[in-house]
Structures are given as structure tokens and as C-alpha cells.
């Protein structure tokens, strides 16, 4: 992936997250799939060539999200959202991009 692909994928991923969070109350809180359905929807072998990033986002929407419990849903009352605000998502993105580990090797 070069910087142009990274830019396109990153912008699409952010739009995906925005759409997900804006429509989360319309989703089933609990998984709507049956046991082993997720495994059945995935390839049996690792692909020889990488898929285009758009296919990954499509699989995320069609295969992965229906298999999840949506903890950030306002209809899920077991836990409180703590790291799904737009600010915290951007913070995680920046930390991942900078690649800094949050500790010091110095003794003071």
C-alpha cells in the first residue's frame, strides 16, 4: 500500500466508522448469525493476492458486523462506551501513525 492508497483507504475507513456510529441504534445489539456462520463466510485458505481495500470494508459490513455484539449501541446496557468517541478514535489513529510506545526507559 502506498501513501495514495493509504489516504483513500483511510478516508473510506473513517467514513465507514461515521456511518457505523450514526446507524448503530438501528442494528441488532446481539449477533444475528448462527454458530459457525462467520467461519463459513470466510475463505478456507489464505489468498495468494491481497484483496482491494474496498472488499475488506464490504466484508466488514456484510460478514463481521452482523456477527458482533455492538457494545457501543445505546440499547446495550452492560458496559458504558469509553473509547468510541470521535476524539478517542482520532487519538488512537494518531498514536498508531506516530508509533510511540507510552513509556520511558529513563529512570528519574
VENFENFEN-V778648 format. One record per residue. N is the residue number from 1. SS is DSSP state (2 for helix, 1 for strand, 0 for the rest). Layout:
N_SS + N_SS
//
This chain:
1_0 + 2_0 + 3_2 + 4_2 + 5_2 + 6_2 + 7_2 + 8_2 + 9_2 + 10_2 + 11_2 + 12_2 + 13_2 + 14_2 + 15_2 + 16_2 + 17_2 + 18_2 + 19_2 + 20_2 + 21_2 + 22_2 + 23_0 + 24_2 + 25_2 + 26_2 + 27_0 + 28_0 + 29_0 + 30_0 + 31_0 + 32_0 + 33_0 + 34_0 + 35_0 + 36_0 + 37_2 + 38_2 + 39_2 + 40_2 + 41_2 + 42_0 + 43_0 + 44_0 + 45_0 + 46_0 + 47_0 + 48_0 + 49_0 + 50_0 + 51_0 + 52_0 + 53_2 + 54_2 + 55_2 + 56_2 + 57_2 + 58_2 + 59_2 + 60_2 + 61_2 + 62_2 + 63_2 + 64_2 + 65_2 + 66_2 + 67_2 + 68_0 + 69_0 + 70_0 + 71_0 + 72_0 + 73_0 + 74_0 + 75_0 + 76_0 + 77_0 + 78_0 + 79_0 + 80_0 + 81_0 + 82_0 + 83_0 + 84_0 + 85_0 + 86_2 + 87_2 + 88_2 + 89_2 + 90_2 + 91_2 + 92_2 + 93_2 + 94_2 + 95_2 + 96_2 + 97_2 + 98_2 + 99_0 + 100_0 + 101_0 + 102_0 + 103_0 + 104_0 + 105_0 + 106_0 + 107_0 + 108_0
//
